[in-house]
């Protein structure tokens, strides 16, 4: 998904008369909340109460009232607070005992002192939806903040009975819902746009809230996250049916918005591991950290098949072949969801971006983007062969939600010129995904994704865009700031007959099913029992293993690697000691940023922990005299989505940027990086180059001067995992998930191409020890095929790449035959 700038994320929702009218008409709330009563004279004390106190039918509710002074000192004068129950959906005497009274806070009372008032409810004989008792607070001595209410929980209704099947619970709940309540479930708002006025969640009966990239609570801690999510959940549970929210976040390589979370290598690095069990274990760790902050849903994994590495989302892909994306995408789903979605270590997974987003044509990108959100110009046969298989694999793994792509499909079968946005593609969403594949989860739109459906308009989402997408099969709509407009217009469209209520019922049933299966009706609030595991040594060990296994040794001339810890090591390059650069986008903020983006270990820190004699000079300006080995760490700086497109726009809006646009994205090393490589490799006897990037960087002309070359990808927070393989504590085992091109002028090269001639092929990866299975043949061929200055020959490239595909597809015997036939005679 996409995200927005920090300024936009904190936009406060504007409450409109139309919203209030719709909310009242739909009866989506339980009560009209009383207005805050302010002091009639200046006061230096504030009296407050929480918005909702929940109570079981027949029990007594305890409402807490707090007094605080402006300077946090003891009260200088006494404060009296009168309270009384008001008129809500509960009936006095029949449902509760009407009451009133006065709470006294004498002079000298410490700031933060709490008093309580009590509201007694009467037990009912039959099942009921939730009912409310507003409580009014008044004081002449202090300002009154907050609009408290007692909510008598819904009870005795079939949908609340966990002994019934999910299907029966959904059917019972659905028949009780108004149209407006159903549409509310289909509506998702962004955290920053409801934080200032969370009551809108109850008024519209919103089904979901998300955090976009960089959208965090004021205090970015696990506790603050859980508190914030619980606060939103409280509003959802203040509605008459008490349907819980489902909160979503982009945990695409860890809980990237959370400071101190364990950050994995991006998917491109996980693709290099070729280890589905490790991927599943790693995503299980991510799920644990995410759910411990109260979030049960992640917009991951991306199972796209990247076909043009100039794409700014290349690193979100597991690789260029559908077999690799299928195997590891399914493993990721299994890791996120586990065997039981109700587990406090599980989150609902999202397969994205459906479909073809990695296969768009360069030059067709949306707006200023060159390729992102562009047009997939392919035949149906090609899409079925290349782009759809990873989704089929994710569905077999039980993925709970699917997110359409911003991109379009323009079938070549009937000629180019009539692209259809995926958010409007009924053929693929309803036809292929839901009907042909039997997908029974729900489809969530991407960030304002329907706003791009033609015709474009200033007041998106228009009724036409909404109707088109709902009828195409999208079930929930990510409308970060325009959720009110979406809700109003979809309700009207159904009443006008533009959308059948049966389509609404189908969408809502899918959403409710996920909420029941996640156990949110029984345990809606954050389970914080695993919060102490966030960023723990055990979790970082998993990430460190993933980093080590993701490193791909492209060249190792004169056995430059592994390094000897007793050698004098000269480290240079801007990515050696920069946690933000090695974590990449979707870390801290949407685009990520250089520097101390979170907590972790840089590659330099990992090297220093492994060796005693280490000199670091970022720009290689320090003398190199006496160094045995030079380790140069270069590559890319952070980006995400279209701002990472080669030739695309340059981001400048993170606070760390200070309004200065980031460097232009390229498939070649930046000039400064190239200069550091040239200097170190010319002056030090043994030169090792690590490329920290989200895609290959072309350095063909420098290959001859480099002794050892490593594709390090974007390793995340555990840079020590890189040092583990550099010094031989772990063996190099990684393999290229994408073909490494020879030229930045012609970078599109994929396994299976007719004229396949990369510098290093898909599946290439030298090792520093250990062979097995067909590995002996592969290693022998790699040793024979590598020209130290010119890479790998076309014939050997084809053999290595096609044999690797055969292994991924389970055809290991055929892989051995391919390798044996390619060996020098």
N, C-alpha and C positions, 0 to 999 in steps of 0.2 A: 504494500500500500504506500501511498504518499503521505507526506506530512506538511505542516505549515510552519512559518516562522514563529519564533517565540512570542513576538508581539501579538500576532493573530491568535495564538492559542489561548491568550488570557482575555480575549474579548468577552465582555459580559453579555449574556443573553438579554435582549430587549423584550420586555413583556408587552404584547400588543393586545388591543381589544379583541381582535379576531381569535387569538389564542385563548383568551379567557372565555369567550363565548363558546368556542368548540369544547373546551374542557367542561364547562357547565352543562352543555347540551348532551355530551357523551357520558356524563356522570362517572368520569374516570377517577375522581377523588372522593374521599369519604366525607370531607368536611370543608366548610369555609373557615379558614384559619382567622382568628381574631387579629386585629391590627395591634401593632406594638403601641403601648401607652407610654408616653414620655413624661418626664417630670415637668411641672409647670414653672418651676424655678430652677436656676442653675444648680447642678449637682455634681459632686465629684465622686459619686459612687454609681455603679451599674449593677442591676439585678438581672440575672439571666437564668434560663432553664433550657434544657435540651428540647429539640422539636417534637420528639415522640417518646412516649413510655408505653411499652407493650405489656399486656396483661392477659392471662388466660381467663376465659369465661368463668365467672364466679369467684375470682380471686380479687385481692386488693392491690391496686397500683400504687407505687411509691414514686412521687415526682420530686426530683431534687431541684432546689432553687439556690443559686449561688450569688453572693455579693462580692464585688471587687471594687477597690478604690482606684482612682485614676493614677495615683503614684505608688500603688501596691503597698501602701501603709495601712495601719489600722484605721477603722472608721473614726472620723473626727466628730461625727454626730450620729445619733441613732437613726436607723432606717426601718420603717414599717412597710410591709408588703401585704396588701389585701389580695386574696385569691377567691375565685368562685368558678364552679363548673358552668359551662355554657351549653348551647344547643347545637348538637351535631347529628350524626346519623343514629346514635344510640338514644333511646328514649328514657328520660328520667323516671325513676321509680321502677319501671319494668325492667330496664337493662342495667341501671346503676343507681346508686344513692346520691342524689344531688347534694352538694356540699359547698361550704365557703368557710373562710377563716382569715386569720392574720398571722404572718410570720414576723417575728421581731429580731432585729440585729442591733443590739445596744452599741453605744459609743465605745470605742476600744476594740470592737470585734475585728479580728485579723482579716485582711483581704483574702478572699478565697474560701471563706466559711460557707458551709452548706446547711440549709434547713430542708426539711421534707414536708410534703403534704400528701394526703392519702385519698384515693378515690376507690370506693368499694363497688364492685360489679355484682350483678345478680345472675346466677346460673340459669341458662335456658335449657329447655328440654329437647329442642330440635336443633339440627345443624344450621349454622348461619354464616354468612360472609362477615368480614370484619366490620366493626362499628367504632365510631369515635366519640370521644367526650372532650371538646375543647376546654382548656383551662385559661381563664383570663387573669393576668397579674396587673396590679395597679399600685403605684407608689407616688407619694408627694415628696419623698425624700431622696429619690434616686431615679436615674434613667432606667427604663425597663427594656430589655433586649430579649428577643425570642418570642415564639408563639407556640407554647407547649400544648400538647394534646395527649390524651390517653387513647390508645388503640386496643380494643378488645379483639384478640386474634380470631380469625375465621376458624371454625371448628365443625366437626361432625359431618363434613361433606366428602363425597367419594374421592375427589381429586386430591384431598389431603391425606388419604389413606395409603401408606407405603406398601401395604400388603397387596394392593391391587396391581395389575399389570400397568406398565406405562401407557399402553394403548388405551386402556379404559380410563385412566386418570386424565389423559389428554382429551378424550372425547367428552368427559364430564365437564372439564373446565371450559372447553371451547363453547359448549352450548350455553354457558352462563355469561359469556362475554358480549359486550356491545361491539358494534362496528368500530367505534373510536378506540376501544380497548384493544381490539385486534390490531388495528393499524399502529397503535402505540408499541405493540410488541415487535413490529417490523421496523421500528425507528431507532437509530443509534445516534447519540450525540457525543461530542468530544468533551473530555473532562474540564478543560479550561472554559468552556462555554456554559457550563452548568454550576461551576464552583461558586460563583457569586450569587446564584439564585437556585439552589438545589431543589426548591419546591416544584420547579417546572417538571421534574421527574415524576412527581405524583400527579400533577395536573394533566400531563399527557399520557401517563402510564407507560413511560419509555421502557422498552425492552432491554436496552443495552446502553452502556457508556464505554468509551475507549480512551486510551491515552495515545496520542500521536507521538512521533519521534521527538524527544525532548520535553514532552509534557509531563511534569512531575508535581507532586505536592511541594509546598514551600520548603519543607524539610525533606530532603531526599534520603529517607531512611526506611528500612522495612516496616517499622512500626507506623510511621507517618503514612506510608502507602496503604497499609491495612486499615488505618483509621479513616483515611479518605474514602476508600472503597466501601467500608462499612457505613459511612455517613450517607453515601449515595444509596446504598442498599436500604437504609432506614426509610428513605423517601419512597422507594418502590414498595416497601412493605406497609406503607401507610395508606395504600389503596385498598379498595373493598375486597378484591380478590387476592391480594398479597402475592402477586406473581413476582418472584425475585428477578433482579437484574442479572445479566451475564456481562461481566466486564472483560474487555479484550485489550491486548497489548502486543506489540511486535517483538516478541522474544525470538528473534530470527537467528541469533548466535549467542544466546544468553539473554537475561533480563536486562537488555542494554540501557534502558532508561534509569535503572537503579544504580546509584553509586555503590561500589563495593561488590557488585554481583560478579560471578564467575563468567568471563567472556570466552567463548570458544573460537576456534578458527571459523571464518565464514565458510559457507557451503562449498566453495571452490576448493578450499583446503581439505574439508572432510571428504570431498570426492577423490582427492589424492590418496587418502588412506586405504581405499578399497576394503574397508572393514565395517560391514553393516552392524555387527554386534557392538563395536565401539560407538558407532553413531547412535544406536538405540540407547546405550548406556549414558552417553553424553547428553542426549535430549531428555532422558529421564532426570538427569541432574538439573537441567534447565527448568523442566516442569516443576520439580520440587521447589526451586528458588522462586519461581513465578507464583505458584499457588500459595506459598508461605506469606506472600504480600496481599492475599485476598483475591487474586486474579485467576479465574479458572479457564481462560481461553487465550490461545496464542494465534497470531496470524502467520503461521509457519507450519510446514516447510514450503519453500519455493521449490517446485519440482519442474521448473522450466528447463528446456534443453537449449543451451546457448549455442547459436550458430555463427554469430558475428561478435568477436570479442571487443569491438569498438563500443558495444552496448554498455551503458553505465551500470547495469545490474548484473554484469557477467559474474561477479563474485557471489551473487545469490544463487547461482546455479551449481548443481553438483558436477556438471560437465556437458560435453557436446554430444554425447551419444545417449539415446533413450534408455538403453539397458542399464547404464550407470545411474541415471536419474531415477529409474524405476526401483532398482535394488536399494539405493540409499534413501530415496524418498519414502518408501514403505517402511524402512527401518526407523526413520525419523518419526513417522506417524506412530509406530508401535512404541517408541520411547516416550513420546509426549503423552499418549493416551493410556498406556499400560493395559492391563487386563480389566481394570475396574475404574471407570471415570469418576466414581465417587471418592476414590482414594485421594488423600491430601498430598499425594505425589504425582497426581495426574492433571493434565489440562486438555481441553478440547483442541485438536489440531485443525489447521486450515491448509488445504492443498491450493497453491496459487502459482501463477496467475493464469487462469483458465481462459483461453488456451493459445499457445503460439507466441507468447510475449518474447521469448528468446529467439524467435525466427522471423522477426520483422526486417523489412528491407531498409538498408541505410539510405537516408535522405527522405524518408516518409514520416519521421517523428512528429509528434504533436508540438505545435508552436515552435519554440526555438530549439527544441530537442532534435537531434539528427537521426536518432533511431528509436529511442524509448517512446512508448505509447504510439508507435507507428503502425504500419500495415503489413500483415503477414500475407505475402503474395505467393500462394502455393496452391497446388492441387489438393483435392480431398484425399487422394491416395497418399501424398506426401505427409499431410497432417496426421492421418491415421497411422502412418508408419513411424514418424519422428516425434511429433508433439503430444499425441494423445496417450501413448503407452504408460508414461509415468503416472497419469491420473488414474488409469485403470488399476495400476499397482497400488496406488494410495487408497482407492476404493476397496480393493480386496483386503487391505490392512485395516479397514473400518474407519477411515477418516470422517470426522463429524461435520466439517464444513468445507466449502469450496469458495474461493474468491475469483471472480472474473478479472480478466486483464483490462487495462486501459486501451490496449491495442485493438486493431480491427482485423477482420479476415476478408480478403478479396480473392475468391476462388479463381484460379486460372482456367478451370474447366469451362467456364462460360465467358471468358475474356475479362481483362482487367477493367476497372472503372466503376465498380459498384461495391466498395468496401462496406462492411457492416461492423459497427462497434460491438465488441464482445458483450457489453452490458445490454445490448439489444438483440443478441443472437439467440433466437428461440430454437433454431435448428440444433445448436450445440448444447445449450443449457438445458432446455426441456427435452429435446429429442435425444441427443447422444447421452448426456449425463444422467438425466432422471429416468427417462423411459427405457432406453436401450441398456444402460448400465445398472439401472435399478437403484440409483443413489437415493437414500432415504434421509440424509442429513439436510442441512439448509445452506443456501447460497447467500453469501454476504457481499454486497458491493464493495468496491474499493473507494478510497477517499473521494467523495463527490464524483464518483465515476459516471453517474448518469448525466452529469452536467455536460458531458462531451457528446451526447447523442444529438445528432442533427434534428431539427435546426437549432443552432445555438441561440442563447438568449441571455439578457442581462439579469433576468429574474429567475434563473435556474434554482432548483429544478422546476421546470414547467410541468403542467399537467400532462402534456404530450410525452415528455421524457419519462415521467413517472409511469404512465400507463404502458408505454412501450416496454420498459424494463420489467415491470411487474408481470406483464403478460409473456415476456420472454422467459420468465422463470426465476428471477432474482427474488429472494425471500426477505432479507433484511437489508436496510439501506444505511450506509455510513454517510450520514449528513452532519458533519461536525458542527456547523454553525447554522445551517438552514433546516434543521429538524422540525421546527414549528411549521414552516412553509410546506415541507414535505407531508407532514401529518394532515394539515388542513386540506391540501389538494388531493391527497389520495382518498380521504374520507368522501370528499365531494365527487371524485371520479367514480367511486363505487356506487354512490347514490344515483349518479347520472347514467349508470349502466355501462361505463367504459371499461370497467374491470368487474368480472363476476365475483360475487362473494365466495363462491366455491374456490376460486384461486387464492383469495385471502385466507380462507380456512386452511387450505393446503399449506400455505406459507407459515401460518401461525402454528399449525400442528407440528411442523418440523422444528420450529424454534422451541416450542414447549417441550417436545420430546427430548431435546438436548438438555434443557434445564432439569427435567426430571432425572435423566440419566447421570447428570453431574451431581445429583443429590442436593441441589440448591433449595428445593422446597423444604427439606428436612434441616439442612445446615446452610443457611444463606450467608452467614457472616464469616469473616476470615478465620481460617484455622491456622494459627500462628505457631503451631508446635514445632515446625521445622525451620523457623526463622533463624535460629542460631547456626544452621548449616549454610546459610547464604555466604558465599565467599570463603567457606571453610577450607581447611587443608585437604580434606578428603575430596571435595569438589574440584579444587584447583589441581589435584593430582590427576583427575580424569581429564581435565582440559590440557594439562601438560602432556599426557600421553597422546592426546589427539594432535597436539602441535608437533610432537616428535614424528608421529606416523604420517603427518601431512607434508613433511619436507621431502622434496623431490631432488635427488642428486642428478643433475643433468650432465655434468662433466666432472671427471676426477683424474686429471692428468698427473702423472708421477706420484700417484697416491698422496695427493695433498691432504686429503681427509682420510681418517680422523686426525684431528690436531693432537699434539702432545701437550699436556698441561704444564710441562716444564719449559716449553718454548716461550720466547719473547713475542708477544702478540700485539700488533698495531691495529687498532680498530678505528674505522673512519666511516663517514656516511651519515646523512641526516636521519635515516631510519634505524640507526643502531640504538639510540637512547631516547626514543619517542614512543610513549605508550599509545598516544592517539593515532599515530601513523600506522602502528602495527595492528591496531584494532579496526581501523577503517570506519566506514559509515555505519549508521544505526547504533552508534555507541555514544551515550551521553546526550546527543541530539540526533535529529534526522540525518544530517549530513556528516556527523562526527566532526572532530577537530583535532589538530595537532596539539601535543603537550599532555599534561596530566589530566586526561579525560576521566579517569577512574582509578581504582587501586589495582596494582599488578606489578609484574616484573618485566622490564625491558630486555631486549636481546643482549645489550651490553651488560646489564646486571647479571644475566645468566652466564655470560662468558667470564666475568670477573669472579663469580662464585666457583668457576671450574678451574681457573688458572691464576697464578700468582703475579706474573709479570705482564700486565696489560696497560697499554697506553691508548688513550682515546683522543682523537682530534676529528671533530665532525667534518670539517672542510679539508682535512689532511694538510693543514698548514704547519702542524708541529713536525719537527724533524723525524725522519723515519730511520735514521742510523741505528744499527744494531738489532733491528727487528728481524725475527726469523720468518714470521708469517704476517701478511696483511689480510685483514678481514674487512671487506667493504660492504656496508649494508645500505642499499639504495632502493629506489622504487617510486611508489606513488604516495600522495597525501590523500586524506579522506575525501570521500564524495558518496553520493547516493543518487540512484535513478538518473533522470535526464541530465542532471548537472555533472554526471560522470561520463556522459556520451563524448566520444572523441569529436571535437569540433562543436560541441554543444555550449550552452551558456555557463558562465563561471559564477559560482556561489560566493556571496560576500556578506551574509546576514546573520551569521552566528556572532555572539558577543566576542568570541576570540578573533574574529576576522577584522573587527574594527572598521567595517565598511570597505575593506580592500578585497577585490576579487581574488579568488584562489587561482592557482596556475592553470593554464589551459591543459586539458587532458589529452594524452597522446599514447600511442602504442610504442613510442620510443622513449629511451631514458631522457630525462630532462638534462639540459646542458650542464648544470651544476653537478648532477650525479655522474654524468659521463666524464667530466673533468677529474673528479675524485677517483674514479675507477682507473683512468689513464695514469694518474700520478702514482698511486699506490702500486699498481701492477708493474710500472716501469722501475720503481725504486726498491721493491722488496722481493727477495728471491722466490717466495711462494705467495701466490695471490688467490684469495678465496673471495668470491662475490656472492652475496645473498640478495635476491630480489624480493622485496616485501611489497606486494601489489595484489590488486584484485583481478588481474589478468596478466597474460604474458607481456613482457617488455622486450622489444626487438633490440638485440645487441650483437647481431651477427658479425659486424665488422670488428668487434672487440673480442670475439670468442678465442682467437688464437693467443691473446695475451693473458687470458684468464686460466689459472690452473684448475680451480674447482668452481663450479657454478651450481647454485642451489636456488630452486624456486621455493620461497618460503611462504608465499601467499600472504594472507592477513591472519597472523596467528592468534590475535586476541590478547588476553592479559598475561598469558603464561609464557613469557619469552625464554624462560629456562628450558622449555622443551626444545627450542632450537639448539641451545648449547648441548643438550643431551646427545644429539646426533653428531654435532660438530666434533665433540671430544670422544665419541665412541661409547658412551654409556648406553646408548641405544643404537641399533643399526639403521641405516637409511633403508626404508622399505617403500616409500611413497612412489606413486606413478602419476604421470600427467593426466589430469582429467580433461584437458583440452590440448589440441595440437599447438606447438609453439612455432609461430610463423618466422619465416626468413626475412620478410620485408614489411615495414610499416606502411608502405605504399600499396601492398596487396596482402592484407593480414587475414583475409577470410580463407581458412583452410580447415577442413573437417575430415575425419576418417570416412572413407568411402568415396571421396572425391575422385573423379576420373584421373586428374593430374595431381595426385597427392604427393606433395614435396615440401613438408615442413622442415624447419631446422631440427626439431625433435618431435617425434610422433606421439599421438595419443597412446597412453600406456607405457611410455618410456620412463625409466627410472633405474639408475644404477644403485648398487648396494655396497655397503662396506663390510659385508660378510653374510654368510648363511644363504644356502640355496635349497631348493626342494621342489617336489612335484615337477612341473615343466620348467621350473626356474633355471635349471642347468642349461637347457637349450636357449632360453631367453637371454640369460647372462652371457653365454658364449656368442650369440648373435650380436648383442649390444657391444661387446668388446671388439668384435671384428668390424662392426658397421660404423663406429664413430670416428670421424675425421676430426682431430683436435681443433682445426681451424674452420672447418666447413660443415660441421654437424653430421647428420645421418643421411645416407643415400636414399633415393626414392624407393628402391626395391625393398630395402631393409625396413624403411618406415612403414610401407604397406603391410609387410609381414608382421611386424611388432604390433601395429594398431589392430589389424584384423584378428590376430590371435588373442589380443586382450579383450576384444569384443566377444569372441567365442567363449572365453572364460566367464565373462559377465553373464552370458546367456546359458551357462551350464554345459557348454560343449568343450570340455577340457581335452578330450582325445583329439578333436579337430584342431584345437589350438596347438597341440604338440606337432601334428602333421604339418601345419603351416610353418612353424618355426624350423622343423627339421628340413623342410624343402628349401628354406631360404638360407641355410648355413652354407658357407663357402665349401666347395668340394675339394 
